[in-house]
């Protein structure tokens, strides 16, 4: 990652917008850059701005409430923003963060190479556009390969974290290393192992419980049950033979009873048929008459048709006579109207053409007036610009004079401050010594606070442990009670589950649901297809109507094209004629022709001169030429309009033809869709009937069935899960009781150990207090007397601020004196410029008045010609209205002529219709006479005296067939009954029918069936016993095998858990990582200390330094001086940064403070060592207020604070 630019505004003390471009000199040329400024000026704010733009949080503001990054906004401001530009993997990115004080922050990440928005979602406090979209911080983590914690450790070492690793205790050092090396996986591995052991142990215990729940059966029990089954089967076979004999006798007697009842029914039915014989004879007579009448059906149909045609043609003739009279009247009316409209058109055309000629001459006067007014506008613009320049100069002069007064005041105040706040000459040396001593005091204070914290923690732990022991005792009682309640609830749930199974097993319900789910898409598709079919039919109707409308429109456009073509040819001939007249007029005016040909630098064809002062002047053209030009312009305009209209009509004609073609294609497609939908509906109905007998296809009905089935399945599943859950709960309660006993023993041992730790921490606190008192005395001996009477931190800060402020005031005094000299020179120059501009303003006002008067005169002439109009647009609008009025009158005249022609065409059409109707009337009368004659002759032939008698005898074919069927059925039934009676009477001649015999046989049958049922029940019960025995034997074998597998799996995981206890695996990995950090740190430490010091690592808790210049003496890190501690901390910090960077190529590193304990020589060594990082392509930004350090770095970003606002100066 490489930072390229930083922008911010209204962030802490930076109220104005600040921009730092790291790619421009001098920042781009330096490998070490100092970020300097007094305490509170805003140095660390620059780092906070980078963090909040990338990760929406800072090291100090990373939560909500009072820790919300929104609190970065400057006091009193409503909103603020930060923008960071950076390069990663050869791609440029821009990330933005902005916030308002009363709303959530917002941000976005942009690919600067292509301008694409990657995301504008913030995590936690920001808005969210969707659960599938990453936040800005998530995208940054993906691009850099660094989360926020890794970013702090590898790129930005903030205040308080620089020497954290070196000074940390064992556990704290382990936590830092875990975060840097990302070895949390080992803790996750331990947790996952424990969960797996619990899971396989639960499975093992469940397998034991399962086998205990199965009854113990033997193969001997199964053999005895099979023998008993054989006896029952033999008895059942004997009863079946006896039952079969009784059943045969019962069937024979039942047949005799049915035959006797049939004989009685047949004799009764024959008597009924004899009663209706007379009615059947009448139907035979009716059948004979209707058959004769139907022989005349053809002649009757021809007669009725001819009569109906004559009546219809008579009505058509009357209608045609009426329409012919109306058409003749309409022709007369339209002829008179056409003549009137033509006279109106000729009158308006003459009047308006005269007005148009006058208005065209007025347009030329308007253009001349506009030229004069344009000169006025040009000079007015110049005058306004000149006035603005004069105002600007006046304002600038006033501002310079004000600034001069303010500078003189500031110079006086600065001199007074420096006189009132003197400082000793060795002020920087004293500050360095005080800073070093203060670091020692703060280190001891931190140790003391750590011990006090440990003391408090131990006390809290003792209290918590005592409470825990008491809770564990109470917990054991609760678990015993809970186990009893769970057992009772399990028995209740088992009963409920058995009841639900009686209504249907899960497999039966699943089968029903499967059928319903198969039917559901079929019903939905059927309903959807039916809807599409209806829509397709409606669309088909609309498209046919559209075709008819397009045919009418195409015929209309063809006629309009023919009319406009004729008009255009006429207009074109008029233009050619006027152009010929214009050329003739121009040839008669040679002077103007010659002046048109003159060009500067070329000799005149008459006098030979090369200078032509009058070339631009043209003599007034003759009135004939002007008139010809006007008529030519008008004719060309009319011709262009006609041509444009012709082209438009041709394009419209083409579009309409294409629309018709498209519509025809749509009709074909629509017809295909209708056929497809019809076929699809038929196929879907067949699929539906494969599942259900009904033809009523309904998705709602299927949904209701699915809901009913789902409820039943859910009830079964919920009850089964509850039953399983209670079984697991019983097992878990037993395990918890065992765990409770183990926890009690462990917590009691921890209580005794914590009491001993509390005693040791109290002793250490007293020793540290004595060391702090001795070092504070050294600090006050170093500080000047003016800063005594406060805390060491406040005194050191006041001394440091005083040094910084005095230095800034001295620089400010020199800068203000130079600025004062520049202001005096500027004031003199401004006064001279103001005098010259006022002179130019007076000359411009005179020219403006001259052109304004000439323009007003020309406008007055125009108003006289046009009756008050004064603009070219208004005159052209009036001319256009005249032309439109002529066109309207012409259109009205043309419409009247068209209407007259339509009336004449209609008259011709009505005359033709009347003639055709007369001819049809004559034909209808002839056809009627002939049909009537044929019908009357045929009536006599078949024996009817009149048409009324014939119509009375007529019957429909279905009625005739009914008569035939009735007669035939009657005769057939009589014959069948006679045959059946003879056959049935022969059955009972030798053996008469006895009604009591069948009852006796049925009683015997009922008794044998009862015996069979009892034997069958015994067989079923015995089969179920055998099945249960077999299932139980098989289940015990299966569960025994499951128990063996579960025990092996449990033993395997339990053995692994015993091999990796507590944190041994994590500590082993951390020791390896710690040694890797030490190797990287030693490489840096070699450069930082010229190969003097080397880190020695035995394990994560033991860290020491070897001094090679002092006979390889080994020293604990606690004995290092302030400078030595800094160099060692810097090496470790860089090593952790290297370890944390992951896959990222890091080009920037920020170090926030940490240099206060170094003397001048050590500072030189540290700066030189940091310069060596140039070869790695990394830029180092050092944030410090130590002047001795910043003076050693040639490039600085100086943060300056004035009042409540800060600014940036790069030098």
Rosetta blueprint (number, residue, H / E / L):
1 X L
2 X E
3 X E
4 X E
5 X E
6 X E
7 X E
8 X E
9 X E
10 X L
11 X E
12 X L
13 X L
14 X E
15 X L
16 X L
17 X L
18 X E
19 X E
20 X E
21 X E
22 X L
23 X L
24 X L
25 X L
26 X L
27 X H
28 X H
29 X H
30 X L
31 X L
32 X E
33 X E
34 X E
35 X E
36 X E
37 X L
38 X L
39 X L
40 X L
41 X L
42 X L
43 X H
44 X H
45 X H
46 X H
47 X H
48 X H
49 X H
50 X H
51 X H
52 X H
53 X H
54 X H
55 X H
56 X L
57 X L
58 X L
59 X L
60 X L
61 X L
62 X L
63 X L
64 X L
65 X H
66 X H
67 X H
68 X L
69 X H
70 X H
71 X H
72 X H
73 X E
74 X L
75 X L
76 X L
77 X L
78 X L
79 X E
80 X E
81 X E
82 X E
83 X E
84 X E
85 X E
86 X E
87 X E
88 X E
89 X L
90 X L
91 X E
92 X E
93 X E
94 X E
95 X E
96 X E
97 X E
98 X E
99 X E
100 X E
101 X L
102 X L
103 X L
104 X L
105 X L
106 X E
107 X E
108 X E
109 X E
110 X E
111 X E
112 X L
113 X L
114 X L
115 X L
116 X E
117 X E
118 X E
119 X E
120 X L
121 X L
122 X L
123 X L
124 X L
125 X L
126 X L
127 X L
128 X L
129 X L
130 X L
131 X L
132 X L
133 X L
134 X L
135 X L
136 X H
137 X H
138 X H
139 X H
140 X H
141 X H
142 X H
143 X H
144 X H
145 X L
146 X L
147 X L
148 X H
149 X H
150 X H
151 X H
152 X H
153 X H
154 X H
155 X L
156 X E
157 X E
158 X L
159 X L
160 X L
161 X L
162 X L
163 X L
164 X H
165 X H
166 X H
167 X H
168 X L
169 X L
170 X H
171 X H
172 X H
173 X H
174 X H
175 X H
176 X H
177 X H
178 X H
179 X H
180 X H
181 X H
182 X L
183 X L
184 X H
185 X H
186 X H
187 X H
188 X H
189 X H
190 X H
191 X H
192 X H
193 X H
194 X H
195 X H
196 X H
197 X H
198 X H
199 X H
200 X H
201 X H
202 X H
203 X H
204 X H
205 X H
206 X H
207 X H
208 X H
209 X H
210 X H
211 X H
212 X H
213 X H
214 X L
215 X L
216 X L
217 X L
218 X L
219 X H
220 X H
221 X H
222 X H
223 X H
224 X H
225 X H
226 X H
227 X H
228 X H
229 X H
230 X H
231 X H
232 X H
233 X H
234 X H
235 X H
236 X H
237 X H
238 X H
239 X H
240 X H
241 X H
242 X H
243 X H
244 X H
245 X H
246 X H
247 X H
248 X H
249 X H
250 X H
251 X H
252 X H
253 X H
254 X H
255 X H
256 X H
257 X H
258 X H
259 X H
260 X H
261 X H
262 X H
263 X H
264 X H
265 X H
266 X H
267 X H
268 X H
269 X H
270 X H
271 X H
272 X H
273 X H
274 X H
275 X H
276 X L
277 X H
278 X H
279 X H
280 X H
281 X H
282 X H
283 X H
284 X H
285 X H
286 X H
287 X H
288 X H
289 X H
290 X H
291 X H
292 X H
293 X H
294 X H
295 X H
296 X H
297 X H
298 X H
299 X H
300 X H
301 X H
302 X H
303 X H
304 X H
305 X H
306 X H
307 X H
308 X H
309 X H
310 X H
311 X H
312 X H
313 X H
314 X H
315 X H
316 X H
317 X H
318 X H
319 X H
320 X H
321 X H
322 X H
323 X H
324 X H
325 X H
326 X H
327 X H
328 X H
329 X H
330 X H
331 X H
332 X H
333 X H
334 X H
335 X H
336 X H
337 X H
338 X H
339 X H
340 X H
341 X H
342 X H
343 X H
344 X H
345 X H
346 X H
347 X H
348 X H
349 X H
350 X H
351 X H
352 X H
353 X H
354 X H
355 X H
356 X H
357 X H
358 X H
359 X H
360 X H
361 X H
362 X H
363 X H
364 X H
365 X H
366 X H
367 X H
368 X H
369 X H
370 X H
371 X H
372 X H
373 X H
374 X H
375 X H
376 X H
377 X H
378 X H
379 X H
380 X H
381 X H
382 X H
383 X H
384 X H
385 X H
386 X H
387 X H
388 X H
389 X H
390 X H
391 X H
392 X H
393 X H
394 X H
395 X H
396 X H
397 X H
398 X H
399 X H
400 X H
401 X H
402 X H
403 X H
404 X H
405 X H
406 X H
407 X H
408 X H
409 X H
410 X H
411 X H
412 X H
413 X H
414 X H
415 X H
416 X H
417 X H
418 X H
419 X H
420 X H
421 X L
422 X L
423 X L
424 X L
425 X L
426 X L
427 X H
428 X H
429 X H
430 X H
431 X H
432 X H
433 X H
434 X H
435 X H
436 X H
437 X H
438 X H
439 X H
440 X H
441 X H
442 X H
443 X H
444 X H
445 X H
446 X H
447 X H
448 X H
449 X H
450 X H
451 X H
452 X H
453 X H
454 X H
455 X H
456 X H
457 X H
458 X H
459 X H
460 X H
461 X H
462 X H
463 X H
464 X H
465 X H
466 X H
467 X H
468 X H
469 X H
470 X H
471 X H
472 X H
473 X H
474 X H
475 X H
476 X H
477 X H
478 X H
479 X H
480 X H
481 X H
482 X H
483 X H
484 X H
485 X H
486 X H
487 X H
488 X H
489 X H
490 X H
491 X H
492 X H
493 X H
494 X H
495 X H
496 X H
497 X H
498 X H
499 X H
500 X H
501 X H
502 X H
503 X H
504 X L
505 X L
506 X H
507 X H
508 X H
509 X H
510 X H
511 X H
512 X H
513 X H
514 X H
515 X H
516 X H
517 X H
518 X H
519 X H
520 X H
521 X H
522 X H
523 X H
524 X H
525 X H
526 X H
527 X H
528 X H
529 X H
530 X H
531 X H
532 X H
533 X H
534 X H
535 X H
536 X H
537 X H
538 X H
539 X H
540 X H
541 X H
542 X H
543 X H
544 X H
545 X H
546 X H
547 X H
548 X H
549 X H
550 X H
551 X H
552 X H
553 X H
554 X H
555 X H
556 X H
557 X H
558 X H
559 X H
560 X H
561 X H
562 X H
563 X H
564 X H
565 X H
566 X H
567 X H
568 X H
569 X H
570 X H
571 X H
572 X H
573 X H
574 X H
575 X H
576 X H
577 X H
578 X H
579 X H
580 X H
581 X H
582 X H
583 X H
584 X H
585 X H
586 X H
587 X H
588 X L
589 X L
590 X H
591 X H
592 X H
593 X H
594 X H
595 X H
596 X H
597 X H
598 X L
599 X L
600 X L
601 X L
602 X L
603 X L
604 X L
605 X L
606 X L
607 X L
608 X L
609 X L
610 X L
611 X L
612 X L
613 X L
614 X L
615 X L
616 X L
617 X L
618 X L
619 X L
620 X L
621 X L
622 X L
623 X H
624 X H
625 X H
626 X H
627 X H
628 X H
629 X H
630 X H
631 X H
632 X H
633 X H
634 X H
635 X H
636 X H
637 X H
638 X H
639 X H
640 X H
641 X H
642 X H
643 X H
644 X H
645 X H
646 X H
647 X H
648 X H
649 X H
650 X H
651 X H
652 X H
653 X H
654 X H
655 X H
656 X H
657 X H
658 X H
659 X H
660 X H
661 X H
662 X H
663 X H
664 X H
665 X H
666 X H
667 X H
668 X H
669 X H
670 X H
671 X H
672 X H
673 X H
674 X H
675 X H
676 X H
677 X H
678 X H
679 X H
680 X H
681 X H
682 X H
683 X H
684 X H
685 X H
686 X H
687 X H
688 X H
689 X H
690 X H
691 X H
692 X L
693 X L
694 X L
695 X L
696 X L
697 X L
698 X L
699 X H
700 X H
701 X H
702 X H
703 X H
704 X H
705 X H
706 X H
707 X H
708 X H
709 X H
710 X H
711 X H
712 X H
713 X H
714 X H
715 X H
716 X H
717 X H
718 X H
719 X H
720 X H
721 X H
722 X H
723 X H
724 X H
725 X H
726 X H
727 X H
728 X H
729 X H
730 X H
731 X H
732 X H
733 X H
734 X H
735 X H
736 X H
737 X H
738 X H
739 X H
740 X H
741 X H
742 X H
743 X H
744 X H
745 X H
746 X H
747 X H
748 X H
749 X H
750 X H
751 X H
752 X H
753 X H
754 X H
755 X H
756 X H
757 X H
758 X H
759 X H
760 X H
761 X H
762 X H
763 X H
764 X H
765 X H
766 X H
767 X H
768 X H
769 X H
770 X H
771 X H
772 X H
773 X H
774 X H
775 X H
776 X H
777 X H
778 X H
779 X H
780 X H
781 X H
782 X H
783 X L
784 X L
785 X H
786 X H
787 X H
788 X L
789 X L
790 X L
791 X L
792 X H
793 X H
794 X H
795 X H
796 X H
797 X H
798 X H
799 X H
800 X H
801 X H
802 X H
803 X H
804 X H
805 X H
806 X H
807 X H
808 X H
809 X H
810 X H
811 X H
812 X H
813 X H
814 X H
815 X H
816 X H
817 X H
818 X H
819 X H
820 X H
821 X H
822 X H
823 X H
824 X H
825 X H
826 X H
827 X H
828 X H
829 X H
830 X H
831 X H
832 X H
833 X H
834 X H
835 X H
836 X H
837 X H
838 X H
839 X H
840 X H
841 X H
842 X H
843 X H
844 X H
845 X H
846 X H
847 X H
848 X H
849 X H
850 X H
851 X H
852 X H
853 X H
854 X H
855 X H
856 X H
857 X H
858 X H
859 X H
860 X H
861 X H
862 X H
863 X H
864 X H
865 X H
866 X H
867 X L
868 X L
869 X L
870 X L
871 X L
872 X H
873 X H
874 X H
875 X H
876 X H
877 X H
878 X H
879 X H
880 X H
881 X H
882 X H
883 X H
884 X H
885 X H
886 X H
887 X H
888 X H
889 X H
890 X H
891 X H
892 X H
893 X H
894 X H
895 X H
896 X H
897 X H
898 X H
899 X H
900 X H
901 X H
902 X H
903 X H
904 X H
905 X H
906 X H
907 X H
908 X H
909 X H
910 X H
911 X H
912 X H
913 X H
914 X H
915 X H
916 X H
917 X H
918 X H
919 X H
920 X H
921 X H
922 X H
923 X H
924 X H
925 X H
926 X H
927 X H
928 X H
929 X H
930 X H
931 X H
932 X H
933 X H
934 X H
935 X H
936 X H
937 X H
938 X H
939 X H
940 X H
941 X H
942 X H
943 X L
944 X L
945 X L
946 X L
947 X H
948 X H
949 X H
950 X H
951 X H
952 X H
953 X H
954 X L
955 X L
956 X L
957 X H
958 X H
959 X H
960 X H
961 X H
962 X H
963 X H
964 X H
965 X H
966 X H
967 X H
968 X H
969 X H
970 X H
971 X H
972 X H
973 X H
974 X H
975 X H
976 X H
977 X H
978 X H
979 X H
980 X H
981 X H
982 X H
983 X H
984 X H
985 X H
986 X H
987 X H
988 X L
989 X L
990 X L
991 X L
992 X L
993 X L
994 X L
995 X L
996 X L
997 X H
998 X H
999 X H
1000 X H
1001 X H
1002 X H
1003 X H
1004 X H
1005 X H
1006 X H
1007 X H
1008 X H
1009 X H
1010 X H
1011 X H
1012 X H
1013 X H
1014 X H
1015 X H
1016 X H
1017 X H
1018 X H
1019 X H
1020 X H
1021 X H
1022 X H
1023 X H
1024 X H
1025 X H
1026 X H
1027 X H
1028 X H
1029 X H
1030 X H
1031 X H
1032 X H
1033 X H
1034 X H
1035 X H
1036 X H
1037 X H
1038 X H
1039 X H
1040 X H
1041 X H
1042 X H
1043 X H
1044 X H
1045 X H
1046 X H
1047 X H
1048 X H
1049 X H
1050 X H
1051 X H
1052 X H
1053 X H
1054 X H
1055 X H
1056 X H
1057 X H
1058 X H
1059 X H
1060 X L
1061 X L
1062 X L
1063 X L
1064 X H
1065 X H
1066 X H
1067 X H
1068 X H
1069 X H
1070 X H
1071 X H
1072 X H
1073 X H
1074 X H
1075 X H
1076 X H
1077 X H
1078 X H
1079 X H
1080 X H
1081 X H
1082 X H
1083 X H
1084 X H
1085 X H
1086 X H
1087 X H
1088 X H
1089 X L
1090 X L
1091 X L
1092 X L
1093 X E
1094 X E
1095 X E
1096 X E
1097 X E
1098 X E
1099 X E
1100 X L
1101 X L
1102 X E
1103 X E
1104 X E
1105 X E
1106 X E
1107 X E
1108 X H
1109 X H
1110 X H
1111 X L
1112 X L
1113 X E
1114 X E
1115 X E
1116 X E
1117 X H
1118 X H
1119 X H
1120 X L
1121 X L
1122 X H
1123 X H
1124 X H
1125 X H
1126 X H
1127 X H
1128 X H
1129 X H
1130 X H
1131 X H
1132 X H
1133 X H
1134 X H
1135 X H
1136 X H
1137 X H
1138 X H
1139 X H
1140 X H
1141 X L
1142 X L
1143 X L
1144 X L
1145 X L
1146 X L
1147 X L
1148 X E
1149 X E
1150 X E
1151 X E
1152 X E
1153 X L
1154 X L
1155 X L
1156 X L
1157 X L
1158 X L
1159 X L
1160 X H
1161 X H
1162 X H
1163 X H
1164 X H
1165 X H
1166 X H
1167 X H
1168 X H
1169 X H
1170 X H
1171 X H
1172 X H
1173 X H
1174 X H
1175 X H
1176 X H
1177 X L
1178 X L
1179 X E
1180 X E
1181 X E
1182 X E
1183 X E
1184 X L
1185 X L
1186 X L
1187 X H
1188 X H
1189 X H
1190 X H
1191 X L
1192 X L
1193 X L
1194 X L
1195 X L
1196 X E
1197 X E
1198 X E
1199 X E
1200 X E
1201 X E
1202 X E
1203 X L
1204 X L
1205 X E
1206 X E
1207 X E
1208 X E
1209 X E
1210 X E
1211 X L
